[in-house]
Amino acid sequence: MAAGKQPEEHSMTTIIKDAFTSGAQVSMEMDADEGELFVFHCPAGQGCKVSKWPLDSYHMPIAMAHYAECCELESAV
């Protein structure tokens, strides 16, 4: 990297986010620049578990199913 040049920053875009009374959060975010889709499952008082897929029409339903599964786990608490 050239002196004085800053690394490129990519901004994440939140697609959907749910917060639960337990304090847990589940969110789906994308990095369009990198072509990546993420699901963040953050149970209350624990670190976040991050799952990643390519950002395309094949993987979107897989990521949505995982998101729904994470929300179901938190709703059952």
Number of C-alpha atoms within 10 A of each C-alpha: 6 6 5 6 7 8 8 6 7 10 12 16 12 14 12 12 14 13 14 14 10 12 11 19 19 22 19 23 18 20 16 14 10 12 11 16 23 21 25 19 24 19 19 14 9 9 10 15 11 13 14 15 16 17 17 11 8 10 14 14 11 12 20 14 11 16 22 13 12 19 20 11 11 22 12 6 9
